[in-house]
Amino acid sequence: MVKYVIEKELRHHVIEWTATALSLAGALLVSLQAFYGYYIWIVGNVFWTSFSWKHKHYGLLFLSICYFIINVIGIIRWQFLS
């Protein structure tokens, strides 16, 4: 059995946890109908994209790109349909 160990430097941990905090804050703000939550969530997605690209987590990379697109759609809908 092959074990894969991902060794991360401190900066990778900082990126990962910053992305987590921003994503959670953005999702919470959007659920509370705060428009700027979309922008916070997008910044979190950018962090997740860089993290997942660096560590070759392609499922997470795909998910973060999809969330980015969904957030852009949300911003467009909120600005033009409200």
N, CA, C and O atoms as CSV, one atom per row, in Angstrom:
chain,resi,resn,atom,element,x,y,z
A,1,MET,N,N,0.836,-1.177,0.000
A,1,MET,CA,C,0.000,0.000,0.000
A,1,MET,C,C,0.885,1.245,0.000
A,1,MET,O,O,1.832,1.356,0.778
A,2,VAL,N,N,0.560,2.153,-0.870
A,2,VAL,CA,C,1.335,3.381,-0.992
A,2,VAL,C,C,0.671,4.464,-0.157
A,2,VAL,O,O,-0.534,4.690,-0.261
A,3,LYS,N,N,1.458,5.126,0.665
A,3,LYS,CA,C,0.941,6.239,1.461
A,3,LYS,C,C,1.435,7.537,0.852
A,3,LYS,O,O,2.608,7.678,0.510
A,4,TYR,N,N,0.529,8.466,0.727
A,4,TYR,CA,C,0.879,9.777,0.215
A,4,TYR,C,C,0.861,10.765,1.376
A,4,TYR,O,O,-0.133,10.893,2.091
A,5,VAL,N,N,1.955,11.442,1.543
A,5,VAL,CA,C,2.054,12.438,2.591
A,5,VAL,C,C,2.258,13.786,1.925
A,5,VAL,O,O,3.194,13.987,1.150
A,6,ILE,N,N,1.375,14.687,2.240
A,6,ILE,CA,C,1.492,16.030,1.686
A,6,ILE,C,C,2.125,16.903,2.755
A,6,ILE,O,O,1.519,17.197,3.786
A,7,GLU,N,N,3.339,17.304,2.490
A,7,GLU,CA,C,4.019,18.181,3.421
A,7,GLU,C,C,3.795,19.612,2.978
A,7,GLU,O,O,4.065,19.984,1.836
A,8,LYS,N,N,3.293,20.405,3.912
A,8,LYS,CA,C,2.993,21.790,3.587
A,8,LYS,C,C,3.843,22.700,4.457
A,8,LYS,O,O,4.139,22.409,5.616
A,9,GLU,N,N,4.216,23.800,3.856
A,9,GLU,CA,C,4.921,24.826,4.600
A,9,GLU,C,C,3.890,25.682,5.322
A,9,GLU,O,O,2.690,25.576,5.072
A,10,LEU,N,N,4.376,26.532,6.222
A,10,LEU,CA,C,3.485,27.394,6.988
A,10,LEU,C,C,2.605,28.248,6.081
A,10,LEU,O,O,1.419,28.428,6.358
A,11,ARG,N,N,3.177,28.771,5.005
A,11,ARG,CA,C,2.385,29.630,4.115
A,11,ARG,C,C,1.243,28.867,3.474
A,11,ARG,O,O,0.198,29.455,3.197
A,12,HIS,N,N,1.407,27.580,3.231
A,12,HIS,CA,C,0.323,26.787,2.661
A,12,HIS,C,C,-0.799,26.596,3.675
A,12,HIS,O,O,-1.977,26.609,3.317
A,13,HIS,N,N,-0.430,26.420,4.938
A,13,HIS,CA,C,-1.445,26.330,5.992
A,13,HIS,C,C,-2.201,27.653,6.113
A,13,HIS,O,O,-3.420,27.663,6.288
A,14,VAL,N,N,-1.479,28.757,6.020
A,14,VAL,CA,C,-2.105,30.079,6.115
A,14,VAL,C,C,-3.080,30.274,4.958
A,14,VAL,O,O,-4.196,30.750,5.163
A,15,ILE,N,N,-2.667,29.912,3.748
A,15,ILE,CA,C,-3.559,30.033,2.586
A,15,ILE,C,C,-4.795,29.155,2.769
A,15,ILE,O,O,-5.914,29.593,2.504
A,16,GLU,N,N,-4.596,27.932,3.214
A,16,GLU,CA,C,-5.708,27.000,3.384
A,16,GLU,C,C,-6.723,27.515,4.404
A,16,GLU,O,O,-7.926,27.503,4.142
A,17,TRP,N,N,-6.246,27.963,5.559
A,17,TRP,CA,C,-7.159,28.417,6.601
A,17,TRP,C,C,-7.760,29.777,6.300
A,17,TRP,O,O,-8.885,30.058,6.714
A,18,THR,N,N,-7.037,30.621,5.591
A,18,THR,CA,C,-7.610,31.898,5.149
A,18,THR,C,C,-8.726,31.644,4.155
A,18,THR,O,O,-9.783,32.270,4.230
A,19,ALA,N,N,-8.498,30.731,3.228
A,19,ALA,CA,C,-9.529,30.370,2.252
A,19,ALA,C,C,-10.761,29.809,2.952
A,19,ALA,O,O,-11.888,30.127,2.574
A,20,THR,N,N,-10.555,28.986,3.957
A,20,THR,CA,C,-11.664,28.417,4.712
A,20,THR,C,C,-12.473,29.506,5.394
A,20,THR,O,O,-13.699,29.537,5.288
A,21,ALA,N,N,-11.784,30.403,6.098
A,21,ALA,CA,C,-12.470,31.477,6.822
A,21,ALA,C,C,-13.223,32.400,5.871
A,21,ALA,O,O,-14.367,32.767,6.140
A,22,LEU,N,N,-12.593,32.776,4.763
A,22,LEU,CA,C,-13.252,33.663,3.801
A,22,LEU,C,C,-14.449,32.985,3.150
A,22,LEU,O,O,-15.486,33.619,2.954
A,23,SER,N,N,-14.322,31.723,2.817
A,23,SER,CA,C,-15.431,31.004,2.191
A,23,SER,C,C,-16.621,30.891,3.138
A,23,SER,O,O,-17.766,31.098,2.735
A,24,LEU,N,N,-16.348,30.565,4.389
A,24,LEU,CA,C,-17.432,30.467,5.370
A,24,LEU,C,C,-18.081,31.824,5.620
A,24,LEU,O,O,-19.306,31.929,5.685
A,25,ALA,N,N,-17.262,32.854,5.757
A,25,ALA,CA,C,-17.805,34.197,5.984
A,25,ALA,C,C,-18.633,34.652,4.780
A,25,ALA,O,O,-19.716,35.211,4.948
A,26,GLY,N,N,-18.130,34.414,3.580
A,26,GLY,CA,C,-18.865,34.788,2.378
A,26,GLY,C,C,-20.186,34.060,2.267
A,26,GLY,O,O,-21.207,34.671,1.951
A,27,ALA,N,N,-20.181,32.760,2.523
A,27,ALA,CA,C,-21.418,31.980,2.449
A,27,ALA,C,C,-22.425,32.461,3.493
A,27,ALA,O,O,-23.617,32.567,3.205
A,28,LEU,N,N,-21.955,32.748,4.686
A,28,LEU,CA,C,-22.839,33.241,5.741
A,28,LEU,C,C,-23.440,34.589,5.357
A,28,LEU,O,O,-24.642,34.804,5.513
A,29,LEU,N,N,-22.609,35.490,4.860
A,29,LEU,CA,C,-23.098,36.819,4.479
A,29,LEU,C,C,-24.093,36.752,3.325
A,29,LEU,O,O,-25.083,37.484,3.314
A,30,VAL,N,N,-23.836,35.882,2.359
A,30,VAL,CA,C,-24.779,35.717,1.249
A,30,VAL,C,C,-26.100,35.158,1.772
A,30,VAL,O,O,-27.168,35.586,1.333
A,31,SER,N,N,-26.040,34.215,2.698
A,31,SER,CA,C,-27.280,33.650,3.245
A,31,SER,C,C,-28.053,34.685,4.058
A,31,SER,O,O,-29.269,34.573,4.212
A,32,LEU,N,N,-27.351,35.686,4.575
A,32,LEU,CA,C,-28.008,36.786,5.293
A,32,LEU,C,C,-28.374,37.927,4.351
A,32,LEU,O,O,-28.790,38.996,4.797
A,33,GLN,N,N,-28.220,37.702,3.065
A,33,GLN,CA,C,-28.541,38.638,1.992
A,33,GLN,C,C,-27.693,39.903,2.037
A,33,GLN,O,O,-28.173,40.994,1.727
A,34,ALA,N,N,-26.440,39.750,2.420
A,34,ALA,CA,C,-25.470,40.846,2.362
A,34,ALA,C,C,-24.708,40.710,1.048
A,34,ALA,O,O,-23.983,39.737,0.841
A,35,PHE,N,N,-24.874,41.678,0.173
A,35,PHE,CA,C,-24.323,41.604,-1.171
A,35,PHE,C,C,-22.810,41.411,-1.179
A,35,PHE,O,O,-22.295,40.629,-1.978
A,36,TYR,N,N,-22.091,42.112,-0.303
A,36,TYR,CA,C,-20.623,42.037,-0.300
A,36,TYR,C,C,-20.107,40.650,0.076
A,36,TYR,O,O,-18.916,40.377,-0.075
A,37,GLY,N,N,-20.971,39.782,0.556
A,37,GLY,CA,C,-20.576,38.401,0.833
A,37,GLY,C,C,-20.087,37.680,-0.405
A,37,GLY,O,O,-19.217,36.813,-0.323
A,38,TYR,N,N,-20.648,38.040,-1.560
A,38,TYR,CA,C,-20.194,37.434,-2.810
A,38,TYR,C,C,-18.719,37.750,-3.069
A,38,TYR,O,O,-17.956,36.884,-3.498
A,39,TYR,N,N,-18.334,38.982,-2.808
A,39,TYR,CA,C,-16.943,39.368,-3.050
A,39,TYR,C,C,-15.988,38.662,-2.087
A,39,TYR,O,O,-14.895,38.249,-2.474
A,40,ILE,N,N,-16.406,38.531,-0.843
A,40,ILE,CA,C,-15.580,37.813,0.139
A,40,ILE,C,C,-15.446,36.353,-0.274
A,40,ILE,O,O,-14.366,35.769,-0.182
A,41,TRP,N,N,-16.538,35.775,-0.724
A,41,TRP,CA,C,-16.518,34.375,-1.148
A,41,TRP,C,C,-15.617,34.192,-2.373
A,41,TRP,O,O,-14.912,33.189,-2.481
A,42,ILE,N,N,-15.640,35.155,-3.289
A,42,ILE,CA,C,-14.776,35.076,-4.466
A,42,ILE,C,C,-13.304,35.124,-4.068
A,42,ILE,O,O,-12.491,34.384,-4.623
A,43,VAL,N,N,-12.953,35.979,-3.119
A,43,VAL,CA,C,-11.559,36.021,-2.650
A,43,VAL,C,C,-11.182,34.674,-2.044
A,43,VAL,O,O,-10.079,34.177,-2.273
A,44,GLY,N,N,-12.080,34.086,-1.280
A,44,GLY,CA,C,-11.834,32.741,-0.747
A,44,GLY,C,C,-11.631,31.723,-1.848
A,44,GLY,O,O,-10.770,30.850,-1.739
A,45,ASN,N,N,-12.426,31.828,-2.919
A,45,ASN,CA,C,-12.275,30.914,-4.057
A,45,ASN,C,C,-10.931,31.078,-4.749
A,45,ASN,O,O,-10.344,30.102,-5.215
A,46,VAL,N,N,-10.448,32.300,-4.816
A,46,VAL,CA,C,-9.127,32.531,-5.413
A,46,VAL,C,C,-8.047,31.841,-4.568
A,46,VAL,O,O,-7.131,31.218,-5.104
A,47,PHE,N,N,-8.169,31.960,-3.253
A,47,PHE,CA,C,-7.221,31.267,-2.373
A,47,PHE,C,C,-7.319,29.753,-2.563
A,47,PHE,O,O,-6.297,29.073,-2.653
A,48,TRP,N,N,-8.556,29.215,-2.625
A,48,TRP,CA,C,-8.724,27.777,-2.817
A,48,TRP,C,C,-8.162,27.323,-4.155
A,48,TRP,O,O,-7.571,26.247,-4.254
A,49,THR,N,N,-8.346,28.141,-5.181
A,49,THR,CA,C,-7.824,27.789,-6.499
A,49,THR,C,C,-6.307,27.696,-6.476
A,49,THR,O,O,-5.733,26.749,-7.013
A,50,SER,N,N,-5.659,28.671,-5.859
A,50,SER,CA,C,-4.188,28.629,-5.803
A,50,SER,C,C,-3.704,27.461,-4.954
A,50,SER,O,O,-2.732,26.791,-5.303
A,51,PHE,N,N,-4.385,27.220,-3.839
A,51,PHE,CA,C,-3.993,26.110,-2.958
A,51,PHE,C,C,-4.159,24.769,-3.665
A,51,PHE,O,O,-3.255,23.933,-3.646
A,52,SER,N,N,-5.319,24.570,-4.288
A,52,SER,CA,C,-5.574,23.269,-4.916
A,52,SER,C,C,-4.702,23.048,-6.151
A,52,SER,O,O,-4.328,21.913,-6.447
A,53,TRP,N,N,-4.379,24.107,-6.864
A,53,TRP,CA,C,-3.477,23.976,-8.014
A,53,TRP,C,C,-2.084,23.558,-7.549
A,53,TRP,O,O,-1.472,22.658,-8.123
A,54,LYS,N,N,-1.593,24.221,-6.505
A,54,LYS,CA,C,-0.253,23.945,-5.975
A,54,LYS,C,C,-0.130,22.504,-5.494
A,54,LYS,O,O,0.896,21.859,-5.714
A,55,HIS,N,N,-1.174,21.997,-4.838
A,55,HIS,CA,C,-1.106,20.667,-4.233
A,55,HIS,C,C,-1.758,19.578,-5.081
A,55,HIS,O,O,-1.931,18.441,-4.640
A,56,LYS,N,N,-2.117,19.956,-6.318
A,56,LYS,CA,C,-2.676,18.992,-7.279
A,56,LYS,C,C,-3.955,18.321,-6.764
A,56,LYS,O,O,-4.173,17.128,-6.975
A,57,HIS,N,N,-4.790,19.109,-6.088
A,57,HIS,CA,C,-6.111,18.642,-5.642
A,57,HIS,C,C,-7.118,19.078,-6.706
A,57,HIS,O,O,-7.789,20.100,-6.563
A,58,TYR,N,N,-7.211,18.287,-7.768
A,58,TYR,CA,C,-7.970,18.709,-8.935
A,58,TYR,C,C,-9.480,18.719,-8.704
A,58,TYR,O,O,-10.191,19.504,-9.332
A,59,GLY,N,N,-9.974,17.876,-7.828
A,59,GLY,CA,C,-11.391,17.923,-7.481
A,59,GLY,C,C,-11.731,19.230,-6.782
A,59,GLY,O,O,-12.738,19.864,-7.102
A,60,LEU,N,N,-10.906,19.633,-5.840
A,60,LEU,CA,C,-11.096,20.901,-5.138
A,60,LEU,C,C,-10.901,22.076,-6.089
A,60,LEU,O,O,-11.606,23.079,-5.981
A,61,LEU,N,N,-9.966,21.966,-7.007
A,61,LEU,CA,C,-9.745,23.015,-8.005
A,61,LEU,C,C,-11.005,23.208,-8.859
A,61,LEU,O,O,-11.447,24.335,-9.082
A,62,PHE,N,N,-11.569,22.107,-9.327
A,62,PHE,CA,C,-12.796,22.184,-10.119
A,62,PHE,C,C,-13.928,22.802,-9.306
A,62,PHE,O,O,-14.664,23.652,-9.808
A,63,LEU,N,N,-14.068,22.378,-8.059
A,63,LEU,CA,C,-15.118,22.906,-7.192
A,63,LEU,C,C,-14.959,24.409,-6.963
A,63,LEU,O,O,-15.940,25.150,-7.022
A,64,SER,N,N,-13.739,24.861,-6.705
A,64,SER,CA,C,-13.524,26.285,-6.446
A,64,SER,C,C,-13.772,27.131,-7.692
A,64,SER,O,O,-14.255,28.258,-7.588
A,65,ILE,N,N,-13.450,26.606,-8.852
A,65,ILE,CA,C,-13.743,27.322,-10.099
A,65,ILE,C,C,-15.258,27.391,-10.319
A,65,ILE,O,O,-15.779,28.424,-10.741
A,66,CYS,N,N,-15.961,26.297,-10.035
A,66,CYS,CA,C,-17.421,26.305,-10.156
A,66,CYS,C,C,-18.046,27.298,-9.190
A,66,CYS,O,O,-18.956,28.035,-9.570
A,67,TYR,N,N,-17.573,27.332,-7.943
A,67,TYR,CA,C,-18.086,28.298,-6.970
A,67,TYR,C,C,-17.800,29.729,-7.428
A,67,TYR,O,O,-18.633,30.618,-7.248
A,68,PHE,N,N,-16.643,29.947,-8.012
A,68,PHE,CA,C,-16.310,31.271,-8.529
A,68,PHE,C,C,-17.334,31.700,-9.581
A,68,PHE,O,O,-17.843,32.820,-9.543
A,69,ILE,N,N,-17.627,30.810,-10.508
A,69,ILE,CA,C,-18.598,31.106,-11.564
A,69,ILE,C,C,-19.985,31.349,-10.966
A,69,ILE,O,O,-20.682,32.280,-11.369
A,70,ILE,N,N,-20.382,30.517,-10.010
A,70,ILE,CA,C,-21.676,30.695,-9.353
A,70,ILE,C,C,-21.741,32.045,-8.649
A,70,ILE,O,O,-22.778,32.709,-8.691
A,71,ASN,N,N,-20.669,32.459,-8.012
A,71,ASN,CA,C,-20.659,33.752,-7.336
A,71,ASN,C,C,-20.737,34.912,-8.318
A,71,ASN,O,O,-21.408,35.907,-8.047
A,72,VAL,N,N,-20.063,34.796,-9.448
A,72,VAL,CA,C,-20.159,35.836,-10.465
A,72,VAL,C,C,-21.594,35.930,-10.983
A,72,VAL,O,O,-22.113,37.030,-11.174
A,73,ILE,N,N,-22.232,34.790,-11.209
A,73,ILE,CA,C,-23.640,34.786,-11.626
A,73,ILE,C,C,-24.504,35.447,-10.557
A,73,ILE,O,O,-25.399,36.227,-10.881
A,74,GLY,N,N,-24.246,35.145,-9.293
A,74,GLY,CA,C,-24.993,35.761,-8.197
A,74,GLY,C,C,-24.829,37.270,-8.170
A,74,GLY,O,O,-25.802,37.995,-7.962
A,75,ILE,N,N,-23.617,37.749,-8.379
A,75,ILE,CA,C,-23.377,39.198,-8.405
A,75,ILE,C,C,-24.136,39.848,-9.556
A,75,ILE,O,O,-24.775,40.885,-9.380
A,76,ILE,N,N,-24.065,39.237,-10.727
A,76,ILE,CA,C,-24.753,39.788,-11.902
A,76,ILE,C,C,-26.260,39.817,-11.665
A,76,ILE,O,O,-26.919,40.821,-11.935
A,77,ARG,N,N,-26.793,38.724,-11.164
A,77,ARG,CA,C,-28.242,38.673,-10.909
A,77,ARG,C,C,-28.657,39.697,-9.860
A,77,ARG,O,O,-29.688,40.354,-10.002
A,78,TRP,N,N,-27.864,39.829,-8.820
A,78,TRP,CA,C,-28.217,40.752,-7.744
A,78,TRP,C,C,-28.171,42.194,-8.231
A,78,TRP,O,O,-29.044,42.992,-7.891
A,79,GLN,N,N,-27.179,42.527,-9.009
A,79,GLN,CA,C,-27.032,43.915,-9.476
A,79,GLN,C,C,-28.059,44.284,-10.541
A,79,GLN,O,O,-28.582,45.399,-10.528
A,80,PHE,N,N,-28.353,43.382,-11.449
A,80,PHE,CA,C,-29.194,43.727,-12.578
A,80,PHE,C,C,-30.651,43.329,-12.430
A,80,PHE,O,O,-31.502,43.823,-13.169
A,81,LEU,N,N,-30.953,42.447,-11.490
A,81,LEU,CA,C,-32.338,42.018,-11.327
A,81,LEU,C,C,-32.967,42.547,-10.042
A,81,LEU,O,O,-34.126,42.258,-9.744
A,82,SER,N,N,-32.201,43.317,-9.290
A,82,SER,CA,C,-32.756,43.873,-8.035
A,82,SER,C,C,-33.181,45.304,-8.227
A,82,SER,O,O,-33.668,45.934,-7.288
